[in-house]
Amino acid sequence: MALSRRLLIDAGVKNFFEKLNAHDLDGVMAGITENCEMRIPSSNFTYTGKAALRDHLQDFIASFPVVNFRDFTVVADLENLRLAVRFNISLVDDDGEETHMSNCNFFEVNEAGLLDDILIFASAPLSKGFEVGSST
């Protein structure tokens, strides 16, 4: 069965961003492949494989009690199973420090609707909540 446009978009928006907003780590992990890689070139972070991604995302969620991905603009390439999502994000850490960014993620999705590759372009430097699990 071919992946629909709606399912392609849901892979990024509902199964990744909205589950991170809800701090649903198991839900996020259910939506990625075993060999998924996430890269953030601007901060030189790379997470390779599900275990490294779980470590990173667990630290991310623990570092930011408030995570708010919102204002999604989506471009879906159904033929190549690719998704580009521009969004705003607000993060609040345990000390009440706020970070606001306008970022863009590029997702590659497999035919089962699982994220297989994530490339993140962030508008601000990242450190807290991002170092754990990175191989770079």
C-alpha positions as CSV (number, residue, x, y, z in Angstrom):
1,M,0.0,0.0,0.0
2,A,1.4,3.4,-1.0
3,L,1.8,6.1,1.6
4,S,-0.8,8.9,1.4
5,R,0.1,12.6,1.5
6,R,-1.7,12.8,4.9
7,L,0.3,9.9,6.4
8,L,3.5,11.4,5.1
9,I,2.7,14.7,6.8
10,D,1.6,12.9,10.0
11,A,4.9,11.2,10.2
12,G,6.6,14.5,10.8
13,V,3.9,16.7,12.4
14,K,1.9,14.3,14.6
15,N,4.3,11.5,15.2
16,F,7.4,13.7,15.8
17,F,6.6,17.3,16.8
18,E,3.3,16.8,18.5
19,K,4.6,13.8,20.5
20,L,7.6,15.8,21.6
21,N,5.3,18.6,22.7
22,A,3.5,16.0,24.8
23,H,6.8,14.5,26.1
24,D,5.7,11.2,24.6
25,L,9.2,9.6,24.0
26,D,7.8,6.1,23.4
27,G,5.4,7.6,20.8
28,V,8.2,9.4,19.0
29,M,10.4,6.3,19.0
30,A,7.6,4.2,17.6
31,G,7.6,6.5,14.5
32,I,11.3,6.1,13.6
33,T,13.4,3.4,12.0
34,E,16.1,1.4,13.8
35,N,18.8,3.2,11.6
36,C,17.3,6.7,11.6
37,E,19.9,9.4,11.6
38,M,19.3,13.0,12.9
39,R,21.8,15.8,12.0
40,I,22.0,19.4,13.1
41,P,24.8,20.8,11.1
42,S,24.7,24.3,12.6
43,S,25.6,22.9,16.0
44,N,27.6,19.9,14.8
45,F,25.3,17.2,16.4
46,T,24.7,13.8,14.8
47,Y,22.6,11.0,16.3
48,T,22.9,7.7,14.5
49,G,20.4,4.9,15.3
50,K,17.4,4.5,17.5
51,A,19.4,4.1,20.7
52,A,21.3,7.4,20.2
53,L,18.1,9.2,19.2
54,R,16.3,7.9,22.3
55,D,19.2,9.1,24.5
56,H,19.1,12.5,22.9
57,L,15.4,13.0,23.0
58,Q,15.1,11.7,26.6
59,D,17.7,14.4,27.5
60,F,15.9,17.0,25.4
61,I,12.6,16.3,27.1
62,A,14.2,16.3,30.6
63,S,16.0,19.6,29.8
64,F,12.9,21.4,28.7
65,P,9.7,20.9,30.7
66,V,7.9,23.1,28.2
67,V,8.3,22.2,24.5
68,N,6.0,24.0,22.0
69,F,6.5,23.2,18.3
70,R,3.8,25.2,16.4
71,D,2.9,27.2,13.2
72,F,3.8,24.4,10.8
73,T,4.3,25.1,7.1
74,V,4.6,21.8,5.3
75,V,5.9,20.8,1.8
76,A,5.3,17.1,1.1
77,D,7.1,15.3,-1.7
78,L,5.0,12.1,-2.0
79,E,6.9,10.7,-4.9
80,N,10.2,10.7,-3.0
81,L,8.7,10.3,0.5
82,R,10.3,13.5,1.7
83,L,8.8,16.2,4.0
84,A,10.0,19.7,4.7
85,V,8.5,21.4,7.8
86,R,9.1,25.0,8.8
87,F,8.0,25.8,12.3
88,N,8.4,28.0,15.4
89,I,9.5,26.5,18.7
90,S,9.5,27.7,22.2
91,L,11.5,25.9,24.9
92,V,11.5,26.6,28.6
93,D,14.1,25.0,30.8
94,D,14.0,24.2,34.6
95,D,15.3,27.6,35.4
96,G,12.6,29.3,33.5
97,E,14.9,30.4,30.7
98,E,13.1,30.7,27.4
99,T,14.5,29.9,23.9
100,H,12.5,30.9,20.8
101,M,13.5,29.7,17.3
102,S,12.2,29.5,13.8
103,N,13.5,26.3,12.3
104,C,13.1,23.9,9.4
105,N,13.3,20.1,9.5
106,F,13.7,17.9,6.5
107,F,12.4,14.3,6.9
108,E,12.9,11.2,4.8
109,V,10.1,8.7,5.4
110,N,10.0,5.0,4.5
111,E,7.1,3.3,2.9
112,A,5.7,2.2,6.3
113,G,5.5,5.9,7.3
114,L,8.5,5.8,9.7
115,L,11.1,8.6,9.8
116,D,14.4,7.3,8.4
117,D,16.4,10.6,8.2
118,I,16.0,14.0,9.9
119,L,18.0,17.1,9.0
120,I,17.5,20.1,11.2
121,F,18.3,23.7,10.4
122,A,18.1,25.7,13.7
123,S,18.0,29.5,13.9
124,A,19.8,29.6,17.2
125,P,22.8,27.7,18.7
126,L,21.9,24.6,20.5
127,S,23.7,22.9,23.5
128,K,21.5,22.1,26.5
129,G,19.4,19.1,25.8
130,F,21.3,18.3,22.6
131,E,24.7,16.9,23.6
132,V,23.7,13.5,24.9
133,G,23.7,10.8,22.2
134,S,25.6,12.8,19.6
135,S,28.5,11.1,17.9
136,T,30.0,14.5,16.8
